[in-house]
Amino acid sequence: MSNPTSSKTGSPAPSPARVSGPVPPSGKLPLPALLALATAVFITSLTETLPAGVLPAMSADLGVGEAAMGQSVTIYAIGTALTAIPLTAATAGWRRKRLLLTAVAGFALANTVTAVSTHYPLTMAARFVAGVAAGLAWALLAGYARRLAPVHLQGKAIAVVMTGVPLALSLGVPAGTFLGAALGWQITFLVMTALAAVLLAWITLTVPDHPGQPRGGRAPIRRTLAVPGVAPVLLVTLVLVLAHTILYTYVATFLDHLGMGGSTGLVLLVFGGSSLLSIWFTGLHIDRRLRVLALAGTVMFAVASGTLAVAADSTALVYAAAALWGLGWGGAPTVLQTAVSDAGGETADTAQTMLVSLWNAAMAGGGVVGGLLLDRLGAAALPWSVLLLLAPVLIVVTAARTHGFPARRARTGA
């Protein structure tokens, strides 16, 4: 297969297989299909984080400590990190719609088992299966969104799909926590099953199908890493998500350290609201200002972390930092998935799968690293550690001006 390069970025042009299928007229996005994909993102994100909101009740009913029950989030991330690459390679030839439906059905099964299980090992096995389903879904969704949109709107399409992440964190987890307190945590997971069942019908009716890849069509990992720009984006993903997870996982503990333990819900609501604003703004500008968004998001996250580090007794500073953190973080999934797809070119599907694996490895690692920092240095060390991690992120984004985070996206013609 020929591999022409762009005169602007040197990135390989997309292969025909990646842009085949029905594409809407120029200037229009297929919103019903994209919103179905956004709902899939919502389900994956909420399934992962929901145990945090009902942790005491789950641990009491299953007869284990809260620390052990908290590993239900970790094992989900491990399931994704370990299986995303091999499973995506094994299913590369599957038609895309069939694969997406299989992943959503996996969530329905895993959440049902979680709801009815009375045994900790069975619950953890179900959580691992949910993580496996997430690996399949995440490796598929960004590429699916790009195929559904005209070339100059591909970034906006990904932004629409990625709204599922902040919605899950800002609305889904609080709603699930409230429902769990009122009716029991099992009902919360059964509601997730019902939502997955509705989504199966929604996808069937509105999402166009696309062919898989021919045997041998996926690029090997080594060749993908050799493509200019891919490695910098993956490195930024690993370190940025690690930094975010360290702080987000233990934000309640950190706020308690500041004497604001009772305000955790409100602080997270501010974070979630500003994340939604961030992803809206990212969707407007991603197709023309990817580099600016990446740099600005990193700087805002860093300023937020620095503010939290010195906030001390200032409640107003904490809320301002939470808002700035959300503004810096909300658009990150869209920016990183767009950047790795652009850089990868013909290897973009493999690059996306690697990003998913690294993302979840960083989430699993963030809980562990944050716990170690908490035990050895105390809660005050958390925002300082984030600042330390964000320094290399800013350096790499700044240096990757030609490949990875270019000023102009070649595919938009901007």
C-alpha positions as CSV (number, residue, x, y, z in Angstrom):
1,M,0.0,0.0,0.0
2,S,1.4,3.4,-0.9
3,N,2.1,5.8,2.0
4,P,2.1,9.4,0.8
5,T,3.0,12.0,3.4
6,S,1.6,15.4,4.0
7,S,3.6,18.4,3.1
8,K,2.5,20.1,6.4
9,T,3.2,17.4,9.0
10,G,4.9,14.5,7.4
11,S,2.2,12.2,8.8
12,P,1.0,9.4,6.6
13,A,-2.3,9.9,4.9
14,P,-5.2,7.8,6.1
15,S,-5.7,4.5,4.4
16,P,-8.9,4.0,2.4
17,A,-10.1,1.4,4.9
18,R,-10.1,4.0,7.7
19,V,-12.4,6.4,5.9
20,S,-14.6,4.1,4.0
21,G,-18.4,3.8,4.6
22,P,-21.1,6.4,4.5
23,V,-20.0,10.0,5.3
24,P,-22.5,12.8,5.8
25,P,-22.6,15.8,3.6
26,S,-20.0,18.5,4.2
27,G,-20.7,20.7,7.2
28,K,-23.0,18.2,8.9
29,L,-22.4,15.8,11.8
30,P,-24.6,12.6,12.2
31,L,-25.7,13.5,15.7
32,P,-27.9,10.5,16.5
33,A,-25.0,8.1,15.7
34,L,-22.4,10.3,17.5
35,L,-24.7,10.6,20.6
36,A,-25.0,6.8,20.7
37,L,-21.2,6.6,20.8
38,A,-21.1,9.3,23.5
39,T,-23.5,7.2,25.5
40,A,-21.2,4.3,25.1
41,V,-18.4,6.4,26.5
42,F,-20.7,7.5,29.4
43,I,-21.3,3.8,30.2
44,T,-17.7,2.9,30.1
45,S,-16.6,5.9,32.3
46,L,-19.5,5.5,34.8
47,T,-19.1,1.7,35.1
48,E,-15.4,2.3,36.0
49,T,-15.9,5.0,38.6
50,L,-19.3,4.1,40.1
51,P,-18.0,1.9,42.9
52,A,-16.3,4.9,44.4
53,G,-19.7,6.4,45.1
54,V,-21.2,3.3,46.8
55,L,-18.0,1.9,48.2
56,P,-19.1,1.6,51.9
57,A,-22.3,-0.2,51.1
58,M,-20.6,-2.6,48.6
59,S,-17.8,-3.4,51.1
60,A,-20.4,-4.1,53.9
61,D,-22.6,-6.4,51.8
62,L,-19.6,-8.3,50.4
63,G,-17.9,-8.6,53.7
64,V,-14.6,-7.0,52.8
65,G,-12.8,-3.7,53.9
66,E,-13.2,-0.5,51.9
67,A,-9.6,-0.7,50.8
68,A,-10.2,-4.1,49.3
69,M,-13.5,-3.0,47.7
70,G,-11.7,0.0,46.2
71,Q,-9.6,-2.4,44.1
72,S,-12.7,-3.0,42.1
73,V,-11.8,0.2,40.3
74,T,-8.2,-0.9,39.9
75,I,-9.0,-4.3,38.5
76,Y,-11.3,-2.7,35.9
77,A,-8.4,-0.5,34.7
78,I,-6.1,-3.6,34.7
79,G,-8.5,-5.5,32.6
80,T,-8.5,-2.8,30.0
81,A,-4.7,-2.2,30.1
82,L,-3.9,-5.9,29.7
83,T,-6.4,-6.9,27.0
84,A,-6.9,-3.9,24.8
85,I,-4.0,-4.5,22.5
86,P,-4.3,-8.3,22.0
87,L,-8.1,-8.3,21.8
88,T,-8.3,-5.4,19.4
89,A,-5.7,-7.2,17.2
90,A,-7.7,-10.5,17.4
91,T,-11.0,-8.7,16.4
92,A,-9.4,-6.4,13.7
93,G,-11.3,-8.2,11.0
94,W,-14.7,-7.9,12.7
95,R,-17.2,-5.4,11.2
96,R,-17.1,-2.3,13.5
97,K,-20.8,-2.3,14.4
98,R,-20.7,-6.0,15.5
99,L,-17.6,-5.3,17.6
100,L,-19.3,-2.2,19.2
101,L,-22.4,-4.2,20.0
102,T,-20.3,-6.9,21.6
103,A,-18.5,-4.5,23.8
104,V,-21.8,-2.9,25.0
105,A,-23.3,-6.4,25.7
106,G,-20.2,-7.1,27.7
107,F,-21.0,-4.1,30.0
108,A,-24.6,-5.3,30.3
109,L,-23.4,-8.8,31.4
110,A,-20.7,-7.4,33.8
111,N,-22.9,-4.9,35.5
112,T,-25.7,-7.5,35.9
113,V,-23.3,-10.0,37.6
114,T,-22.0,-7.2,39.8
115,A,-25.5,-6.3,40.9
116,V,-26.5,-9.9,41.8
117,S,-23.2,-11.1,43.2
118,T,-22.8,-11.8,46.9
119,H,-19.2,-13.0,46.7
120,Y,-16.2,-10.7,46.4
121,P,-14.2,-12.9,44.0
122,L,-17.2,-13.1,41.6
123,T,-17.7,-9.3,41.8
124,M,-14.0,-8.7,41.0
125,A,-14.2,-11.1,38.1
126,A,-17.2,-9.2,36.7
127,R,-15.3,-6.0,37.1
128,F,-12.4,-7.4,35.2
129,V,-14.8,-8.4,32.4
130,A,-16.2,-4.9,32.4
131,G,-12.6,-3.6,31.9
132,V,-12.1,-5.9,29.0
133,A,-15.3,-4.6,27.4
134,A,-14.0,-1.1,28.0
135,G,-10.7,-1.9,26.2
136,L,-12.6,-3.0,23.1
137,A,-14.9,0.0,23.2
138,W,-12.3,2.7,23.8
139,A,-10.0,1.3,21.1
140,L,-12.9,1.6,18.7
141,L,-14.9,4.7,19.5
142,A,-12.6,7.6,18.4
143,G,-11.9,5.9,15.1
144,Y,-15.6,5.2,14.6
145,A,-16.4,8.9,15.3
146,R,-13.9,10.0,12.7
147,R,-15.3,7.7,10.0
148,L,-18.8,9.1,10.6
149,A,-17.8,12.7,10.0
150,P,-16.5,14.8,7.1
151,V,-12.7,15.3,7.2
152,H,-12.9,18.9,8.4
153,L,-15.2,18.0,11.3
154,Q,-13.5,14.9,12.6
155,G,-12.2,16.7,15.7
156,K,-15.6,17.9,16.5
157,A,-17.0,14.4,16.1
158,I,-14.6,13.1,18.6
159,A,-15.4,16.0,21.0
160,V,-19.1,15.1,20.8
161,V,-18.3,11.4,21.7
162,M,-16.0,12.4,24.5
163,T,-18.7,14.4,26.3
164,G,-19.6,11.1,27.9
165,V,-16.5,11.3,30.2
166,P,-17.3,14.6,32.0
167,L,-21.0,13.8,32.1
168,A,-20.2,10.5,33.8
169,L,-18.0,12.2,36.4
170,S,-20.1,15.3,37.0
171,L,-23.6,13.8,36.8
172,G,-23.4,10.0,36.6
173,V,-21.4,9.3,39.8
174,P,-23.4,11.7,42.0
175,A,-26.7,10.4,40.6
176,G,-25.5,6.8,41.1
177,T,-24.4,7.6,44.6
178,F,-27.9,9.1,45.4
179,L,-29.7,6.2,43.9
180,G,-27.5,3.7,45.7
181,A,-28.2,5.4,49.1
182,A,-32.0,5.5,48.4
183,L,-32.6,2.1,46.8
184,G,-29.3,0.1,47.3
185,W,-26.1,-0.1,45.3
186,Q,-27.4,-3.2,43.4
187,I,-30.1,-1.1,41.8
188,T,-27.6,1.3,40.6
189,F,-25.7,-1.4,38.7
190,L,-29.0,-2.8,37.3
191,V,-29.9,0.7,36.0
192,M,-26.5,0.6,34.2
193,T,-27.6,-2.7,32.6
194,A,-30.9,-1.2,31.5
195,L,-29.0,1.7,30.0
196,A,-26.7,-0.7,28.1
197,A,-29.8,-2.6,26.8
198,V,-31.3,0.7,25.5
199,L,-27.9,1.6,23.9
200,L,-27.8,-1.8,22.0
201,A,-31.1,-0.9,20.3
202,W,-29.9,2.7,19.7
203,I,-26.7,1.6,18.0
204,T,-28.6,-1.0,15.9
205,L,-30.9,1.7,14.6
206,T,-28.7,4.7,14.1
207,V,-25.0,3.8,13.8
208,P,-23.7,2.9,10.3
209,D,-21.6,-0.2,9.9
210,H,-18.0,-0.2,8.7
211,P,-15.8,-3.0,7.6
212,G,-12.9,-4.3,9.7
213,Q,-9.4,-4.6,8.5
214,P,-8.1,-7.4,6.2
215,R,-5.8,-10.0,7.8
216,G,-2.4,-8.4,8.4
217,G,-4.0,-4.9,8.0
218,R,-3.1,-3.7,11.5
219,A,0.3,-2.2,11.9
220,P,2.6,-3.8,14.5
221,I,3.4,-1.9,17.7
222,R,7.1,-1.3,16.8
223,R,6.2,0.2,13.4
224,T,3.5,2.4,15.0
225,L,6.0,3.7,17.6
226,A,8.4,4.6,14.8
227,V,5.9,6.9,13.1
228,P,6.9,10.5,13.9
229,G,4.6,12.0,16.5
230,V,3.1,8.8,17.9
231,A,5.6,8.3,20.8
232,P,5.4,11.9,22.1
233,V,1.5,11.7,22.2
234,L,1.6,8.3,24.0
235,L,4.2,9.6,26.5
236,V,2.1,12.7,27.3
237,T,-0.9,10.5,27.7
238,L,0.8,8.2,30.2
239,V,2.2,11.0,32.4
240,L,-0.8,13.3,32.2
241,V,-3.3,10.6,33.1
242,L,-1.1,9.4,35.9
243,A,-1.0,13.0,37.3
244,H,-4.7,13.4,37.0
245,T,-5.5,10.1,38.6
246,I,-3.2,10.7,41.6
247,L,-5.1,13.8,42.5
248,Y,-8.6,12.7,41.5
249,T,-8.5,9.4,43.3
250,Y,-7.6,11.0,46.6
251,V,-9.3,14.3,46.2
252,A,-11.7,13.6,49.1
253,T,-8.7,12.8,51.4
254,F,-6.9,15.9,50.2
255,L,-10.0,18.1,50.9
256,D,-10.3,16.5,54.3
257,H,-6.7,17.5,54.9
258,L,-7.7,21.1,54.1
259,G,-10.8,20.9,56.4
260,M,-13.2,20.8,53.5
261,G,-14.1,17.1,53.6
262,G,-17.8,17.9,53.7
263,S,-17.5,19.9,50.5
264,T,-16.1,17.1,48.3
265,G,-19.3,16.7,46.3
266,L,-19.6,20.4,45.6
267,V,-15.9,20.7,44.6
268,L,-16.3,17.8,42.2
269,L,-19.4,19.4,40.8
270,V,-17.4,22.5,40.0
271,F,-14.7,20.3,38.5
272,G,-17.3,18.5,36.4
273,G,-19.1,21.6,35.2
274,S,-15.9,23.2,34.1
275,S,-14.9,20.0,32.4
276,L,-18.1,20.2,30.3
277,L,-17.2,23.7,29.4
278,S,-13.7,22.6,28.4
279,I,-14.9,19.8,26.1
280,W,-17.4,22.2,24.5
281,F,-14.6,24.7,23.8
282,T,-12.3,22.0,22.6
283,G,-14.9,20.8,20.2
284,L,-15.2,24.3,18.7
285,H,-11.4,24.6,18.1
286,I,-9.8,21.1,17.9
287,D,-9.8,21.1,14.1
288,R,-7.7,24.2,13.9
289,R,-5.9,24.7,17.3
290,L,-4.9,21.3,18.6
291,R,-1.5,22.5,19.8
292,V,-2.8,25.5,21.6
293,L,-5.4,23.4,23.3
294,A,-2.8,20.9,24.5
295,L,-0.5,23.6,25.8
296,A,-3.2,25.6,27.5
297,G,-4.8,22.5,29.1
298,T,-1.4,21.5,30.6
299,V,-0.7,24.9,31.9
300,M,-4.2,25.3,33.5
301,F,-3.9,21.9,35.2
302,A,-0.4,22.9,36.5
303,V,-1.7,26.3,37.8
304,A,-4.6,24.5,39.5
305,S,-2.2,22.0,41.2
306,G,0.0,24.8,42.3
307,T,-3.0,26.6,43.7
308,L,-4.1,23.6,45.6
309,A,-0.6,23.1,47.0
310,V,-0.7,26.6,48.6
311,A,-4.5,26.9,49.2
312,A,-4.2,26.3,52.9
313,D,-7.2,27.9,54.5
314,S,-8.7,29.6,51.4
315,T,-11.9,27.9,50.4
316,A,-12.3,30.3,47.4
317,L,-8.9,29.2,46.1
318,V,-9.8,25.6,46.3
319,Y,-13.0,26.1,44.2
320,A,-11.0,28.3,41.7
321,A,-8.4,25.5,41.4
322,A,-11.2,22.9,40.9
323,A,-12.6,25.0,38.1
324,L,-9.2,25.5,36.5
325,W,-8.4,21.8,36.8
326,G,-11.7,20.9,35.0
327,L,-10.9,23.5,32.3
328,G,-7.5,22.0,31.8
329,W,-8.5,18.3,31.9
330,G,-12.0,18.2,30.3
331,G,-10.7,18.4,26.7
332,A,-7.7,16.1,27.2
333,P,-9.3,12.9,25.9
334,T,-10.4,14.7,22.7
335,V,-7.0,16.4,22.2
336,L,-5.0,13.2,22.8
337,Q,-7.1,10.9,20.7
338,T,-7.2,13.4,17.9
339,A,-3.4,13.9,18.1
340,V,-2.6,10.2,18.1
341,S,-4.9,9.5,15.2
342,D,-3.4,12.4,13.1
343,A,0.1,11.3,13.9
344,G,-0.5,7.7,13.3
345,G,-2.0,8.0,9.8
346,E,-2.2,4.4,8.4
347,T,-1.2,3.1,11.9
348,A,-3.8,5.1,13.7
349,D,-5.9,2.1,14.8
350,T,-2.9,0.5,16.5
351,A,-1.9,3.9,18.0
352,Q,-5.4,4.3,19.4
353,T,-5.3,0.9,21.0
354,M,-1.9,1.7,22.6
355,L,-3.3,5.0,23.9
356,V,-6.2,3.1,25.5
357,S,-3.8,0.6,27.2
358,L,-1.5,3.3,28.5
359,W,-4.4,5.4,29.7
360,N,-5.7,2.6,31.8
361,A,-2.3,1.5,33.0
362,A,-1.8,5.1,34.2
363,M,-5.2,5.1,36.0
364,A,-4.3,1.8,37.8
365,G,-0.8,3.2,38.6
366,G,-2.2,6.5,39.8
367,G,-4.2,4.8,42.5
368,V,-1.1,2.9,43.7
369,V,1.3,5.9,43.4
370,G,-1.1,8.2,45.1
371,G,-1.6,5.7,47.9
372,L,2.1,5.5,48.5
373,L,2.5,9.2,48.5
374,L,-0.4,9.5,51.0
375,D,1.1,7.0,53.3
376,R,4.7,8.3,53.3
377,L,4.4,12.0,52.7
378,G,0.8,12.9,53.6
379,A,-2.1,14.5,51.6
380,A,-0.2,17.8,51.2
381,A,2.3,16.0,48.8
382,L,-0.4,15.1,46.2
383,P,-0.6,18.5,44.3
384,W,3.1,18.9,44.5
385,S,3.6,15.5,42.8
386,V,1.2,16.5,40.1
387,L,3.2,19.6,39.4
388,L,6.4,17.5,39.2
389,L,4.8,15.2,36.6
390,L,3.3,18.0,34.5
391,A,6.7,19.5,33.9
392,P,7.8,16.8,31.4
393,V,4.4,16.9,29.8
394,L,4.8,20.6,29.0
395,I,8.3,20.0,27.7
396,V,7.2,17.1,25.4
397,V,4.1,19.0,24.0
398,T,6.3,22.1,23.4
399,A,9.0,20.1,21.6
400,A,6.5,18.1,19.5
401,R,5.6,21.1,17.3
402,T,6.2,19.3,14.0
403,H,4.8,15.8,14.8
404,G,2.4,15.0,17.6
405,F,1.1,18.4,18.5
406,P,1.5,20.5,15.4
407,A,0.1,24.0,15.1
408,R,-2.0,23.1,12.1
409,R,-3.9,19.8,11.5
410,A,-3.0,18.5,8.1
411,R,-6.3,16.8,7.5
412,T,-8.4,19.9,8.0
413,G,-6.6,22.0,5.6
414,A,-6.4,24.7,8.3
